[in-house]
Amino acid sequence: MQRQSKNSQKSSLRIIGGQWRGRKLSVADAEGLRPTGDRVRETLFNWLAPWVPGARCLDLFAGTGALGLEALSRGAAHTTFIETHPQAATTLRDHLNTLGCKQADVLRNDGIAWLNSATPAPYDIIFVDPPFANDLWEQALTSIEQCAVASAQALVYIETPVDHALTTPSNWQPLKSKTAGKVRFGLWQVA
């Protein structure tokens, strides 16, 4: 989830691949909320193509749900969306209903608090894209590691500002990374 300035225009989310390819969904009218860009998602899901079908996914700071919805569209078995903003969570539920998707849960909760209290079945793919202004990356990654929410060999996608120095757990192996404008994004594998 990325945040824009207060005066940003209302936007929409376009699913770029899979069964819902081309579907446009409105974005909740919440200050600064916008989907991860199409180019970034296209690159990410090209990287993830061998792993998405049948995967259990966690969209930790879901926002618009762009990453989790894209995974579901491309054959993920289940996605759990965690989003603290009430309107964004409601909009996500509405999108899932519109798409006829039953293999997802939307939980209105703080991502870090949820990680520290949850005991779900482990996830195969975890999307970590918190609001940039809140600087939650290290806290989220530490909680993912300590809470054993990642399955063996899980993949973790992380999106940060390009100038952010990111520290991942020492047993996570970097697989891919790239920059797009002011955003750096990458994929790690839990070893």
Order of alpha helices (4+ residues) and beta strands (2+ residues): beta-beta-beta-beta-alpha-beta-alpha-beta-alpha-beta-alpha-beta-alpha-beta-beta-beta
